[in-house]
Amino acid sequence: MAAGTGTGSALWHGFADMGAVERGGAFVVSKGEGAYIWDDAGNRYLDATAGLWFTNVGHGRREIADAVAQQLSTIAHFSNFGDFAPETTVKLAERLAAIAPVAGSKIFFTSGGSDSVDTAAKLARRYWHEMGKPDKNMVVGRQKAYHGMHVAGTALAGIPVNREGYGELMPDTATVEWDDAKTLLALIEEVGAERIAAFFCEPIIGAGGIYLPPEGYLAEVRDICREHDILFVVDEVVTGFGRIGGDWFASTRFDLQPDMMTTAKGLTSGYVPMGAVFVAPRVSEPFFSGGVWWRHGYTYGGHAGAAAAALANLDIVERENLLAESKRLEGSLHEHLSPLADHPRVQEVRSGLGAVAAVQLVDPAEALPFVQTLREHGISGRAAGQGAMQISPSFVMTDEQVADMAAGIRAALG
């Protein structure tokens, strides 16, 4: 099934060799419904990645489109700087606070996940300044981790190739091993807890290759941060709003009690760009006690139309019990994809936690061509990390569709 595509487009794609795109043509998506998308030639594909981790409720939800249209016809947006606030944005903040992993959390809206990470990085430093500890300004991330592509997130993440050619993006950042909490302790001993503002942690490493946390790791780094007075920032841009399986957030499922939690993607299921940072009372209190300005914000943070999309999206998740469906997918993906590990071209399959999985190829250089081959078998996929096939379907994908997806991957492997 080859897409009907042309060359010479004015569009500059993200994360792409544009010379290769110009030569081969873009894969143009024209519509979506449920767990399927169609290209501009009318060919249908199972969407293995839910767009880019985000279409949790599936494609083609008229309910969300109608909610946005209604909001835009009333008032499209008004900034929430100073004492202004769109009514729909206030309503969404209250709804998110009600499901927050930490009671009493405040909600700071952004335009997406990269905004959310940069917001948390700035707020962590500013918090310690307000607490009389301005030297606590180092932010720490993990190898393989991805935290968006703004300056702070790029500097903080553990994917060196994403930093190439930019020089030093942000001082006072450090990286520890992704799967060994003891390396965080070693860094604390080396530089001193009095210098470290925050530790950023994806519960499941996403774009870096879909790596599940070792048993007990998340609780261990949470406790290390508590013991050394370091803010624990949980990046749930991928895992949030149900993708962890069975709960709204990994922070809830694993009782992480984050000081801050960054979110986006599943907040609106990607229907409209939006992100949110959940800020626990410990961090928000100095800024809500009066007399302190935090000079930070985004023109479209908390956009009223996006807030309407988010509210409709949350309604669907609750009404259709999609948190439970995500938990079902956790088992279904593991059942149907695990046998692929026996194929000689597959190094391993990482699955069994949340509605995510990775099929790791033995030869990472085969990943991009393999994405093209998948399309010939009716599957829209994506490479992640070093030679892994990202699997992160919409929660509406059925077990039968998961089986079809696994069969298509096996056929593409040859």
PyMOL commands that set and color helices and strands:
alter all, ss='L'
color gray80, all
select helices_A, chain A and resi 18-24+50-53+62-74+87-99+113-130+151-156+160-163+181-191+193-195+217-227+250-253+265-267+281-288+304-319+322-342+364-376+399-413
alter helices_A, ss='H'
color red, helices_A
select strands_A, chain A and resi 29-33+36-39+44-47+106-110+138-142+173-176+196-201+231-235+260-263+275-279+346-350+357-361+379-380+382-384+388-391
alter strands_A, ss='S'
color yellow, strands_A
deselect
rebuild
show_as cartoon
